[in-house]
Amino acid sequence: MTENPFLSPSDLPYQLPPFAAVATEHYLPAFEQGMAEQLKAVDAIATNTEEPTFANTVVALERSGLGTLKRVSLVFFNKLSSDTDDGLNAIESEISPKLAAHADKILLNAALFARIEALWEQRERLGLDEQDERLLERYRTEFVRGGAALDAAGKERLSAINTELAELASKFNQQILNDINDAAVHVTDRAELDGLGEDQIGAAEAAAKERGLDGWLITQSNFSRHPLLEDLKDRGLRERLYKATIGRGAGNAETLLRMVRLRAEKARLLGFEHFAAYIAADQTAGNAGIIGERLAGLAEASVRNARREAAELQAVIDGDGGGFQLAAWDWSFYAKQVRQAKYGFDAEALKPYLELERVLVDGVFYAAEQEFGLTFEKREDLAGYHPEATVWEVFDDGEPLGLFVGDFFTRDSKKGGAWMNPLVVQSDLTGDKPVVVNNLNVVKPPEGQPALVTVDNVTTLFHEFGHALHGLLSACRYPKTSMTSTPRDFVEYPSQVNEMWEDWPEVVQHYARHHETGEPAPAELIAQWKAAGKFGEGFASTEYLGAALLDQAWHRLTPEEVPDGGGDAHAVVEAFERKALEDAGIYMPEIAPRYRSGYFAHISIGYAAGYYSYIWSEILDADTVEWFKENGGLTRENGDHFRATLLSKGGSIDPMESYRRFRGRDAEIDPLLERRGLK
């Protein structure tokens, strides 16, 4: 145990975890010791005979989880997402229910809750500043929503539900990763790959070799729409790839139904009509009714735009003498042709100008330097958790700020999608500076070839780095409310704002350069890219809203309304999904939801009943972009204002109050409607 690297703070710069010293066998003992340490500290707080004070109760509780348990949790769950294996999966299956039970031991501690409630009742007389009061409010809310006010029988049942949900979430996510790997499409005839670039074909060949196969292997993405569908000319292969993509998730049907039923029961125990109401009550939206009305209002216009786009695509098919009706696997292919015809834009023509490292350093990092004065220095002496994870030191006007870790390539051991995780949480209480990691799933090129990325990859790089900035620029007192610890329907907002710089003239001119010659991308090509982005909003909005409304539909059920899996749970899930989309007026056979139920990872974790958050946050985002444009764009003055009033605050004050301090008013929806063509 003395050699376990999690049992003491790291002595590396910024307390970067000592990944080289971490072995699989270290995780479970560290989790067990960390939980024991925290429970001992919590018991001392709860049994303290002194009158409760903010310091001896709330701050003491905040400190209780910052040792071994915090260190091992941050490392383990990032590793589990980005580079898992059978050993880590087994640990997750064992530790997740234990962690849920551990949390319940704290949240259901009556004596501890009594101390917090006493402080809450006298909060106006305690002399708290806004960060202190916010911390007290968050703990009090967490205890109430965690069942602290329930009777003994209710607490026992809630704890059992939470433990089982943790087990099911682990099972659900492991099945998603298995499905992504199993649904890869094996191609043995190179002619079927007509339309792909040499880099794409090379990547498929390398993927096949990695699995010991001849020919080519098209690996899966996280979404219902596979990115290669827009390039593949062979309609038969497009259909095979699409059906393999949306056919995932059958093995998760029973798990999904059980999770939904348990969440519905949990919501009822806690006094809510359904789980969507339970979630909404602690978000900026406030209640599920408002969310439903907003999504429904957007759905009608989205489908109308999508049907207009579908008619354009069908016209191209008919003009080519295709002789078939537009199907879901045709949409991306013909949408690309319409974009080219309308705007002259060919994404493949831009790709040689989009080399991953240059986009990151001369684009993403460059924008952060112009906006906030940040600079980045690669630290070859510091190791990440995987050979492909690179570490940069971040400086704030020359002063050390923190570390950024970038892990950008897809692999079989990494879950799909893209995300940001903290590895060390910023806090004035502890003196810790931030260490954050961005994960993407860019297809890795064959050995010796440049990593050329798609325009979608560029957007994702800027988006995820927006989350990283929210972490790196945090200047909060308490870990619980620092960095990205905000409501789910606010947390996507800063990352969406950061996407604006991807095609900002001075930024794109800085990074869009030919990977061989260094020549800048032609201005005409950049203009075409920007203009072409206006086409396809109907599809994009319908695809997204399909998933958001599906998430709401599952989580607006009472326990009695959750369908029984019977003999074919997968068929039951598919039938529910179809009816939910039809009832919401969002069903189009040509457009699958961005995620279908069985591989909708968001609803197995913290985004359950919260996938609406992206469009909700985009209201703030679009309004913020207008503010930047009105005030001169990418300037240090604008960045400093955004940082001081909002980004640095994390969740240490009410997020909508942060927004009002930044914008001078509440957000308006018109900029979003204009952006998405929904006005």
N, C-alpha and C positions, 0 to 999 in steps of 0.2 A: 504493500500500500504506500510506503514512503516514496516509491518510484513513480507513482501515478501522477502524471503532469497536471491533472485537474485539481489536485488537492491544495495547490498554492498558486498565487498569481504568477503569470508568466513574467520572466525577466527580459523578454525581447522588447524592442521598441514599441511603444504604445500598447504594451501587453498583448501583442499579436500572439495568438495561441501557438505553442511549440509543436506544430503539426508533425515534424519529423520524429518527435518523441511519443506521439499518440499511437496506441495500438488498440485493436478492437476490444481486447480484454480489459481495457481501462474504463470503458463507458459504464457498464453496470455497477461496479463498485463505487464509482464517483457519483452516479445518480443516487444510490442507496445512502451513501454518506452525506451527500448534499441535502437530501430530504430529512435525514435525521438531524442534521445541524439546524435546519430551518425550524423544524417542529420544536426542538429544544428552545430556540430563541422565542418562538411564538408562545410557548407555554409560559415562559418567564414574563412576557408582556401581559398575558391574560390573567396571571395569578399575582401580578404586582399589587401590593396592598396600598400603594400610594394612589392618590386621586389621579385620574387620567389627565395627561397633558398632551399637547401636540407632539412634544419631543419624546416622551416616554411611551407613547402608543403609536402614533402615525409614523413618525420618523423611524422609530425602532422597528416597526413592521416593515417599512421600506428597506431597511438595512438587512433584515432577516434573510432575504433571498438572494443576496448579492455575492455570496461566496462560491463554494464548490458547485452548487446546483446551477447557478447562472452560467458559470464557465462551461460546464459540460453540456448544458442544454443548447447553448448557442452554437457550439462546435458540432454536436451530434446532429441536430436537425438540419443544419446547412449541409453537412456531409451526406445525410440520408437523401436529400433532394438532388444533390449534384454528383454524387459518386457512390452509390449504394452497392451493396452486395448481399449475399445470403446471410452473412453474419450480422450485418447492420439491420436487415429486415427482421431477423429473429429478435434482436434487441428491441426494435420498435414495437413488435407485437407484445413483448413482455413488459416493457416499461411504460407504454402509453396508458394502459388502465391504471397502473400504479401511480403515475403522475396525476391522473384525474382524481383518484382517491385521495392523494396527498393534498391537492388543492381543496377538496371538500372538507378535509380535516381542519383546514384553516378557516374557510368561508362559513362553515357550519359550527364554529366554536362560539357558543353562546356568550361566554364571559368576554371574549375578545370583541364581539359585536357590541355588547353592552357598553364597553369603553368608547368605541368609535361613535355609537349613537349618542352617548352623553356629550362628546365633543361637538358633534353635529348640532345638537340642540342649543349649545351655547357659542356657536361659531362666531357670532357677531361681537362677542365680548373677549375673544381670544387674541385680538391684535394681529391676525394673520394677513400677510400680503397675498396678492392674487395667485402666486404659484403655490403657496401653502394651502390656501383655501381650495384650489383646484385639486390638489393631492388628497385632501380630506374628502372632497366630494366624490372623487373617483373611487376611493376605498369604500366609502359608505354605499355608493351605487353598486359596486361589485359585490359587496356582502348581501345587499338586499336581493339583487338579481341572482345571486348564488344560493339563495334559499335560507338565509340566516333567520328570517322571520317565520319560517315554517314550524309546525309542531314536530314532535319526534318522529312520527310515522312518515310525515312528508319529507323530512330530511333524509331518512333512511331510503325512501324510494328514489329521491332525486340523486342521491349518491350512487345508487345502483344504475340508474339511467346514464349518468355521466361516465361511469366506468365502462358500461357496454358501448356507448357511443365512441369512446376512445378506441376500443378494440375494433369496432366496425370501420372507423376512419382509416386506421392502419391497414386493414384488409382491403378496403376500397382503393386506396392509393397504390398499394403494391400490385393490385390487379390491373390498374391503369397502365403502369409501367410495363407489366408483362404483355398487355394487349398491344401497346405501341410497338414493342419488339416483335411480337408474333404476327402483326398485321403488315409487316414489310412485304413488298411485292417483288417477287423474283422474276427477272426477265432474262430469257436465254437467246432471244433474237434481237440483235443490235438495231435492226431496221425499225423495230417498234419504238425506239428512243428518238426517232426523227423529230426535230424541233428543239431538242435540248442542246445546250452549248457543250463544248468539249470539257469545260470544268465540271459541269453537272454530270456528264457521262463518266468522267474520271472518278468523281466522288462515288457514284453508284458502283463502279467497278471495285473501288477500294473497299466499300462496305460489304460487297459480296465476298471478297477475299478474306476479310476480317472474320466472316462467319464460315469460312471454308467452302464457299459455293463458287461454281463457275458462273460466268456471265455478269449480270448486273443486279443490284439490289436497291430498290427505292424504299428508303426507310420512312417511317411515318412522322408526321408532325403532330402537334397537340390539338389542332383545330379540325373542324369538319371539312374545311376546304384545304386540300393539299396544295402547296405552292407550285408544284410542277404541273398542275392541271392547266395552267395558262400557256404552257410551252409544248406539251405533247400533242403531236398531230394525229397520232393513231387513236381513233375514237374508242376502239375496243380496249386499249390499255387505259385510257382515261376512265372508262366505266369500271374496269377492274380495280383501279387505284381508288376511285371514289367509294366504291362499295366496300372495299377493304377498310377504308378510313371510317366510314359511318357505321360499319358493322361491329366495331369494337364495343365492349361493355356488356355483352350478354352475361358474362360471369359475375357482373356486379348487381344484377337485377334484385336478387333476394336481399343483398346487403343494403341497397338503396331503399327498398320498401321498409325494411326494419329501421333504418336511420330516421326516415321521415316519420314513422309512427312514434318512435321514442321522442323525437323533438316535439311533436304535437302534444304528447303526454307531458313533457317537461314544461311546455308553455302553459298548459292548463293548470299544472301544480302551482305555478308562479302567478296565476291570476290573469293570464292573457288568453284571448280568443284562439289564437294560433301562433305558430312559431314566427311567422312574418311580423306579427304585431309585437312579439317579444323583442325581436331584433331591432325593429324600427324605433322602438321607444328610447333606445340609447344611441341613436344616430342623429345627425343634423336634420334629417327629414322629419323626425318626430313621431309620425304614425304611418301605418301601412296603407291607410286610405289615400293619403296624399301621393304616396309612391305609385299606387295602382292607377290613380287618375292621370298622373304625369306620363306613365308608360303607355297607357291606353291612348292618350292624346297624340303621342308621337308615332304609335304603331300605324294608325290610319294613313297618315301622310307618307310614312316610310314605304308601306306596301304600294301605295299609289305610284310613288317614284320608281319602285322596283319593277312594277308591271310595265311602266313606260320604257325602262331600260330593257326588259325582256323582249318587248316588241322590236326594239332596235336590233337586238341580237338575232332574233328570228328572221328579220329582214336580210341580215348578212348571210345566214344559212340558206335562205331561199334564193338569194342572189347568186350564191355559189352552186346552186343546183343540188343542195344537200339532200333534200327529200326526207327530212325527219324533223320532229318537233324538238325544240330546245329542251335539254334535260340538265339535271344538276351538274353532271360531269362535263357539260359543254360550256357552262356559263363563263368560267375564267378564260377559256381559250378564245371565245368570240368577243368577250369584253376587251381583251387585249387588242384584238383587231379593230374594234370600234375606237378605242383610244388612239390607236395609230392613225386611223382614217380621219378622226376628228381633230386631233391635236398633233399628229405627226410624231408622237412619242413612242419610242421602242425602248423598253426597259433594258433589253440586252445591249443596246448601244451605249447606255450609261454605265453598265456594270464594270467595264475596264477602268473606269474612273473612281470606282468605289472599293478600294483595298482596305480591309478591316482595320489594320493598325493606323493607317493614315486618317480614316474616318474618325477613329477614336481620339487620336492625339491632336490632329489638325482641325478637327471638327468639334467633337464633344468637349474635349479639354479646352480647346481654344475659346469656345463660347463661354465656358465657365470662367476663364481668365478675364475676358472682356467684361463680363457681367459682375463678377465678384472679386476679381484680383487673385484668383487661385492659380497656382502652378503645380506641376506634377513631375516627380522624379522617380524613374524606375529603380526599384531596390532589388538588384540581382542577388544581394546577400540574404534576402528574406524569402523563405519558402512558403508557398501556399499549401493547401490540403491536397492538391493534385498537380502533376507536372505542368498542366495547361493553365493553371491559375497563377496569374502574374500580379506582383505587388508593386504599387506606386505609393510613395510618400507624397502627401498633399501639404502645400504651404499656403498660408493666408497672408498676402502681402509680405512674403518672405519668412513669416513665422510658422513653426511647425503646427499643423492642424490635426492631422490624423493619417490613416492609411486607407487606400482604395485597392480592392482585389478584383481583378477582372477574369472571368472564366467563361469563354464565349462559344466553345465548340460543342456540338452535340456528341453524345456517346451513349451506348446501351445502358450505362449505369446512371444516367442522368434523366430525371423526369422531364417531360416536355414543357414548353413555354419559356418564360423569362421572368426573373424576379430579383429583388434586392433583399439581402439579409444583413443584420448587424452581427459582427463577431465580437465587438466590444462596444458597450453602450455609453454614450457621452453622459456625464453627470458632474455638476459642480460639487455635489455632496461627496462623491468619491474621488474627484479629481481626474476621472478617466476621460481620455479623448476618444473620438469615434474611430472605429475600424469597420468598414462596410464592404460587402461583396456584391457584385452584379453577376448574375448567371444568364446566358443566352443559349440558344440552340442553333448556331450557325453551322451549316454543313461543312465539315472539315475537308480541305482540298487534298488531293494526292501529295505525297512527299515531294517537296521541291517546287510546288506551284503556289502562286499567290492566293491568299484568302480573299477572293472577290465576293462582295456581298450584294444582296438585293436591296431595292429601295425600302422594302418592308423591314429588312434587317437594320437599315439606317434609322428608321423611325423608332424601332425597338431600342437601339443603342441610346438614342437621345431620351426616350421615355424612361428606361430603367435608371439612367444616370440622374434623371430628375428625382427619383427616390433616393439615390445616393447623396445628392446635394441636400435633400431634406435631412438626412442623417449627419452628413459632414458639417453642415452649418448650424447644427443644433447648439443652443447655448442655454440649457435648462438646468435647473437645480437637481431635480429628482429623476432617476432612471425610468420610473413608471410613466412619466409624462414627457419624456424627451424623444428626440428624433422623429420617427414616423408613428409614434403612439397616439394616433388620432382616431376619430370614428372612421369606419370603413368607407362611408360615403364622402369622406374628405381626403383620405390618404392618397387617392389617385390624382388629385388635383395638381399638386406641384410637379408630378411626373408628366402629366399631360401638357402643362405649360411649357416644360422644357422642350417638347417636340417642335415648338414654333421655330427654333433656331436651325433646324435641319435644312430648310431651304431659304433661310435669311441670306440675302445677297452676299454680305461680307463673310459669312461663315461658309456657305457652300463653295464660294470661290477659293476658300482657303484649303478645303479638304478634297474636293472633287477633282482629282488630278490623275492622269493616266499612270497606271502602275509601272509601266516600262519607261516612258519618256518624261514623266513629270509635268506634261502639258496640261493646262486647265481644261476642264470639260467645256465644249463650245457653249457660248451664252445661249444660243438658240435651243440646244438640247436641254439646258437647265430650265429655260422658259417653258418648253414643251412639257417637261416633268411637272412643273408647278401647275400648269393649266390642266394637264390630264388628271391631276388629283381631284378635280371637281367632278369627274365622271365616276359613277359607281356608288354615289352616296346612298342611293336607294337600296342597293344590295347590302352595303355595309351596315346601314341602320337596321334593315330587316333581319340580317343575320345576327347582329348583336341583340336586338330587342327580342328575337325568338328565344335566345338563351335566358335573358333577364326575366321575361314573362314566364318561361318554363320553371325557373327557380322559384318565382313567386307562387306559381300554381301548386307546386309540391308542398310549399311551406305555409299555404293558407288552408290546408286540410286539418280537420279535427282528427283525433285518434280513430274515431269510428269511420271517417271518410277515406282513410288510407286504404287503397285496394289490397286485397289478399292475393299473394302470388299464385296460390293454387298450384296446379301442376306445371305451369309455364310462366314463371315470373317475368321472363324477358318479353313475352307477348303482352302481358298485363302492363308492363312499363311502357312499351311502344304504343299501346292503345291509349293509355293516359296521356302520353306526350302528344299524340296526334289530336286528341280532343281538346287538350289545353291550348294548343296553338290555334286550332280552329275557333274556339270560344273567344280567344283574344283577338281574332281577326288578323293574325300574323302568319297563318299557314300558307306557304307556297311550296309545292313539291320541287320547284327548281332551286330553292334556297333552304338548306338545312340550318338549324340553329348553330351558332358558332361552336357550341358544345352540345352533344346529345347527353341524355341523362346518365348513361352508364360510364361515360368518360369525362363527366363534368367535375373535375377535381375541386373547383371552387366550392361546390356544395358539400364536400366532405370535410372542409376545414373552415376557416374563419369567415368565408364569404357566403355561407349558407343563408339564404333569404337576403343576401346583400350584393348579388351580382348587378343589381340596378345601380350600384355605386359609380360605375364608370360614366354613365350618362349623367348622373347627378353631379359628379365632380366636373364633368365637361361644361356644365353651365358656368361654374366659377372660372374654369380654364378659358373658355371663349371670351368671357367678359374681361378677364385679365389680359389676354392677347390684345384686345382693343385698347386697354389702358397703356400697354407698352407702345403700341403704334401711335397713340395720341401724344405720348410723351417722349418721342424720339428714339424708340426701339432699344437696341442693344447698347446701353450706356452703363457706365459704372454707377452713376447717380441713381438710375432706375433699379439696378441690381441691389444697391445698398438699401434702398427703400423697401424692396420686396423682402430682402433678408432680415432687416431690422424689425419690420412689422409682422412678418408671417413665418418665413422659413426657419428662423432661429427659435421660434416659440414652440415648435413641436405641438404637443398637446398640453403644455403647461398652463395655458389659458383656454377659454372656450374658442374652438376653431373659427366659428362664425364671427366672433368678436375680433379675432385676428384679421379675418377678411375685411371687416368694416374698417379697421385701422389702416389696412393697406389701401383699399379702394375708395374709402370715404363714404361708402354707402353699401347697401345690400346688392347682391348680384342681380343682373337683369338677364332674361332668357333670350332676348332677341338675337344677340350675337351667335348663340348656338343654333337657333333656327335658321339663320342665314347661312351658317357654315355647312349645315347638313341638308340644305335645300328643302326645309320643312315648313317654311313660313307660309 
